[in-house]
Amino acid sequence: MALTESPDCGLVFYTNPMSRGRIVRWMLEETGADYRQVLLAYETEMKAPDYLAINPMGKVPAITHKGHVVTECAAICAYLADTFPDAGLAPAPMDRADYYRWLFFAAGPLEAALVNHSLKVTVRQEQQRMVGYGNYDLTLDTLALAVSGSGYVAGDRFTAADVYVGAHILWGMQFGSLPRRPEFEAYAAKLANRPALVAAQALDNQLAETMPAQDL
C-alpha cells in the first residue's frame, strides 16, 4: 500500500492507475482540493483487511474524508462537487434535474450496457424489461441525446456529471466499448483539453509506468 502527499490531509483517495479511479482522479483535479493518495495492488492490497474495512467490495476507487467513506465513482463525484462548492461543479439545487438524471443514467443503465456489451452478453427481446438499460442500442441513442446539445449534459457549464459521463465516452471510444458516433466525438472534443483532465491523465499514466506489472 503506497502512500503519497501530506499525511495530515483530511481527504484520502484509494486507487490504482489502471482502474475507474481515473475518473475520481479527474474529479479531484477539477476541485483543486488537496488530497493524499493510497495506491493499492489488485488481488493483494485491495483484499487486505485494512482496505476491506473501507470498502468490503475490495475494489477501487474509494475516498475517506473527515471520518466519512464514499465508494462508487458517481457517488464520489457528487460528494466532491458538494464538498468543494467553490469549484462550481454542481448546479444550484433547484437546477439539478439534468445533473442528477445524466449522472445516474451513466452510473446505472450506461455502465451496465457497456459492461455487458464488452462481455458479449446478449439481452434477448423478451428479457429487456428485466434489465435497467433495455438494450445496448437504445442506451447509446439515449446517451447521444444527452450530449448532443451545444452545452454540457446539465446545461451551459461543465459539472461533475460531465466528469462521469465524459469519462465513459472518452475511454469507451478509446477502448472500443462505445462506437465513434459524431455526437460522442463532438462532446469528447469539449472535454479533452481541460487542464484538470490533462493533469489527471499525466499523473495516472506516470503511475502506471512505475508500478510493478503485478500491481496492475
Contacts in CASP RR format, 6 or more apart in sequence:
PFRMAT RR
TARGET T0000
AUTHOR 0000-0000-0000
METHOD contacts of the structure
MODEL  1
MALTESPDCGLVFYTNPMSRGRIVRWMLEETGADYRQVLLAYETEMKAPD
YLAINPMGKVPAITHKGHVVTECAAICAYLADTFPDAGLAPAPMDRADYY
RWLFFAAGPLEAALVNHSLKVTVRQEQQRMVGYGNYDLTLDTLALAVSGS
GYVAGDRFTAADVYVGAHILWGMQFGSLPRRPEFEAYAAKLANRPALVAA
QALDNQLAETMPAQDL
1 38 0 8 1.000
1 39 0 8 1.000
1 40 0 8 1.000
1 45 0 8 1.000
1 48 0 8 1.000
1 50 0 8 1.000
1 51 0 8 1.000
2 38 0 8 1.000
2 39 0 8 1.000
3 36 0 8 1.000
3 37 0 8 1.000
3 38 0 8 1.000
3 39 0 8 1.000
4 36 0 8 1.000
4 37 0 8 1.000
4 39 0 8 1.000
5 34 0 8 1.000
5 35 0 8 1.000
5 36 0 8 1.000
5 37 0 8 1.000
6 34 0 8 1.000
6 36 0 8 1.000
7 36 0 8 1.000
9 34 0 8 1.000
9 35 0 8 1.000
9 36 0 8 1.000
10 35 0 8 1.000
10 36 0 8 1.000
10 64 0 8 1.000
10 65 0 8 1.000
10 66 0 8 1.000
11 33 0 8 1.000
11 34 0 8 1.000
11 35 0 8 1.000
11 36 0 8 1.000
11 63 0 8 1.000
11 64 0 8 1.000
11 65 0 8 1.000
11 66 0 8 1.000
12 35 0 8 1.000
12 36 0 8 1.000
12 37 0 8 1.000
12 38 0 8 1.000
12 63 0 8 1.000
12 64 0 8 1.000
12 65 0 8 1.000
13 24 0 8 1.000
13 25 0 8 1.000
13 28 0 8 1.000
13 35 0 8 1.000
13 36 0 8 1.000
13 37 0 8 1.000
13 38 0 8 1.000
13 61 0 8 1.000
13 63 0 8 1.000
14 37 0 8 1.000
14 38 0 8 1.000
14 40 0 8 1.000
14 51 0 8 1.000
14 54 0 8 1.000
14 55 0 8 1.000
14 60 0 8 1.000
14 61 0 8 1.000
14 62 0 8 1.000
14 63 0 8 1.000
14 64 0 8 1.000
15 21 0 8 1.000
15 22 0 8 1.000
15 24 0 8 1.000
15 25 0 8 1.000
15 37 0 8 1.000
15 38 0 8 1.000
15 39 0 8 1.000
15 40 0 8 1.000
15 60 0 8 1.000
15 61 0 8 1.000
16 39 0 8 1.000
16 40 0 8 1.000
16 41 0 8 1.000
16 42 0 8 1.000
16 46 0 8 1.000
16 60 0 8 1.000
16 211 0 8 1.000
16 215 0 8 1.000
16 216 0 8 1.000
17 39 0 8 1.000
17 203 0 8 1.000
17 204 0 8 1.000
17 205 0 8 1.000
17 207 0 8 1.000
17 208 0 8 1.000
17 211 0 8 1.000
17 216 0 8 1.000
18 208 0 8 1.000
18 216 0 8 1.000
19 59 0 8 1.000
19 60 0 8 1.000
19 61 0 8 1.000
20 60 0 8 1.000
20 61 0 8 1.000
20 73 0 8 1.000
21 60 0 8 1.000
21 61 0 8 1.000
21 73 0 8 1.000
21 204 0 8 1.000
22 167 0 8 1.000
22 171 0 8 1.000
22 200 0 8 1.000
22 201 0 8 1.000
22 204 0 8 1.000
23 61 0 8 1.000
23 73 0 8 1.000
23 77 0 8 1.000
23 163 0 8 1.000
23 164 0 8 1.000
23 167 0 8 1.000
24 61 0 8 1.000
24 63 0 8 1.000
24 73 0 8 1.000
24 76 0 8 1.000
24 77 0 8 1.000
24 80 0 8 1.000
25 200 0 8 1.000
25 203 0 8 1.000
25 204 0 8 1.000
26 163 0 8 1.000
26 167 0 8 1.000
26 196 0 8 1.000
26 197 0 8 1.000
26 200 0 8 1.000
26 201 0 8 1.000
27 76 0 8 1.000
27 77 0 8 1.000
27 80 0 8 1.000
27 81 0 8 1.000
27 89 0 8 1.000
27 160 0 8 1.000
27 163 0 8 1.000
27 164 0 8 1.000
28 35 0 8 1.000
28 80 0 8 1.000
28 200 0 8 1.000
29 195 0 8 1.000
29 196 0 8 1.000
29 197 0 8 1.000
29 199 0 8 1.000
29 200 0 8 1.000
29 203 0 8 1.000
30 87 0 8 1.000
30 89 0 8 1.000
30 160 0 8 1.000
30 163 0 8 1.000
30 194 0 8 1.000
30 196 0 8 1.000
31 80 0 8 1.000
31 81 0 8 1.000
31 83 0 8 1.000
31 84 0 8 1.000
31 87 0 8 1.000
31 89 0 8 1.000
32 84 0 8 1.000
32 87 0 8 1.000
32 196 0 8 1.000
33 80 0 8 1.000
33 83 0 8 1.000
33 84 0 8 1.000
33 87 0 8 1.000
35 63 0 8 1.000
39 207 0 8 1.000
39 211 0 8 1.000
39 215 0 8 1.000
40 46 0 8 1.000
40 51 0 8 1.000
40 60 0 8 1.000
41 211 0 8 1.000
41 212 0 8 1.000
41 214 0 8 1.000
41 215 0 8 1.000
42 215 0 8 1.000
42 216 0 8 1.000
45 51 0 8 1.000
46 58 0 8 1.000
46 59 0 8 1.000
46 60 0 8 1.000
47 58 0 8 1.000
51 58 0 8 1.000
52 58 0 8 1.000
54 62 0 8 1.000
54 64 0 8 1.000
54 69 0 8 1.000
54 71 0 8 1.000
55 62 0 8 1.000
55 69 0 8 1.000
55 71 0 8 1.000
57 71 0 8 1.000
59 71 0 8 1.000
61 71 0 8 1.000
61 73 0 8 1.000
61 76 0 8 1.000
62 69 0 8 1.000
62 70 0 8 1.000
62 71 0 8 1.000
62 76 0 8 1.000
63 69 0 8 1.000
63 70 0 8 1.000
63 76 0 8 1.000
63 79 0 8 1.000
63 80 0 8 1.000
64 70 0 8 1.000
65 79 0 8 1.000
65 83 0 8 1.000
70 76 0 8 1.000
70 79 0 8 1.000
72 107 0 8 1.000
73 107 0 8 1.000
73 164 0 8 1.000
73 167 0 8 1.000
74 103 0 8 1.000
74 104 0 8 1.000
74 106 0 8 1.000
74 107 0 8 1.000
74 164 0 8 1.000
77 103 0 8 1.000
77 160 0 8 1.000
77 161 0 8 1.000
77 163 0 8 1.000
77 164 0 8 1.000
78 90 0 8 1.000
78 103 0 8 1.000
78 160 0 8 1.000
80 89 0 8 1.000
80 160 0 8 1.000
81 87 0 8 1.000
81 88 0 8 1.000
81 89 0 8 1.000
81 90 0 8 1.000
81 159 0 8 1.000
81 160 0 8 1.000
82 90 0 8 1.000
88 157 0 8 1.000
88 159 0 8 1.000
89 158 0 8 1.000
89 159 0 8 1.000
89 160 0 8 1.000
89 163 0 8 1.000
90 96 0 8 1.000
90 99 0 8 1.000
90 159 0 8 1.000
90 160 0 8 1.000
91 99 0 8 1.000
91 154 0 8 1.000
91 155 0 8 1.000
91 159 0 8 1.000
95 154 0 8 1.000
96 154 0 8 1.000
98 153 0 8 1.000
98 154 0 8 1.000
98 155 0 8 1.000
98 161 0 8 1.000
99 153 0 8 1.000
99 154 0 8 1.000
99 159 0 8 1.000
99 160 0 8 1.000
99 161 0 8 1.000
100 161 0 8 1.000
102 146 0 8 1.000
102 153 0 8 1.000
102 154 0 8 1.000
102 161 0 8 1.000
102 165 0 8 1.000
103 160 0 8 1.000
103 161 0 8 1.000
103 164 0 8 1.000
103 165 0 8 1.000
105 142 0 8 1.000
105 143 0 8 1.000
105 146 0 8 1.000
106 143 0 8 1.000
106 161 0 8 1.000
106 164 0 8 1.000
106 165 0 8 1.000
106 168 0 8 1.000
107 164 0 8 1.000
108 132 0 8 1.000
108 133 0 8 1.000
109 132 0 8 1.000
109 133 0 8 1.000
109 134 0 8 1.000
109 139 0 8 1.000
109 142 0 8 1.000
110 133 0 8 1.000
110 139 0 8 1.000
110 143 0 8 1.000
110 165 0 8 1.000
110 168 0 8 1.000
111 168 0 8 1.000
112 131 0 8 1.000
112 132 0 8 1.000
112 133 0 8 1.000
113 133 0 8 1.000
113 134 0 8 1.000
113 135 0 8 1.000
113 136 0 8 1.000
113 139 0 8 1.000
113 140 0 8 1.000
114 168 0 8 1.000
114 172 0 8 1.000
114 177 0 8 1.000
114 178 0 8 1.000
116 123 0 8 1.000
116 131 0 8 1.000
116 136 0 8 1.000
117 136 0 8 1.000
117 177 0 8 1.000
118 177 0 8 1.000
123 131 0 8 1.000
123 134 0 8 1.000
123 135 0 8 1.000
123 136 0 8 1.000
128 134 0 8 1.000
128 135 0 8 1.000
133 139 0 8 1.000
140 178 0 8 1.000
140 179 0 8 1.000
140 181 0 8 1.000
143 165 0 8 1.000
143 169 0 8 1.000
143 184 0 8 1.000
144 181 0 8 1.000
144 183 0 8 1.000
144 184 0 8 1.000
146 153 0 8 1.000
146 165 0 8 1.000
147 153 0 8 1.000
147 165 0 8 1.000
147 169 0 8 1.000
147 183 0 8 1.000
147 184 0 8 1.000
147 186 0 8 1.000
147 187 0 8 1.000
148 183 0 8 1.000
148 186 0 8 1.000
148 187 0 8 1.000
151 190 0 8 1.000
152 158 0 8 1.000
152 159 0 8 1.000
152 161 0 8 1.000
152 162 0 8 1.000
152 190 0 8 1.000
153 159 0 8 1.000
153 161 0 8 1.000
153 162 0 8 1.000
153 165 0 8 1.000
154 161 0 8 1.000
154 162 0 8 1.000
158 191 0 8 1.000
158 194 0 8 1.000
162 191 0 8 1.000
166 187 0 8 1.000
166 188 0 8 1.000
166 191 0 8 1.000
168 178 0 8 1.000
169 178 0 8 1.000
169 184 0 8 1.000
169 187 0 8 1.000
169 188 0 8 1.000
170 188 0 8 1.000
170 191 0 8 1.000
170 192 0 8 1.000
172 178 0 8 1.000
173 179 0 8 1.000
173 180 0 8 1.000
173 184 0 8 1.000
173 185 0 8 1.000
173 188 0 8 1.000
178 184 0 8 1.000
191 197 0 8 1.000
208 216 0 8 1.000
END
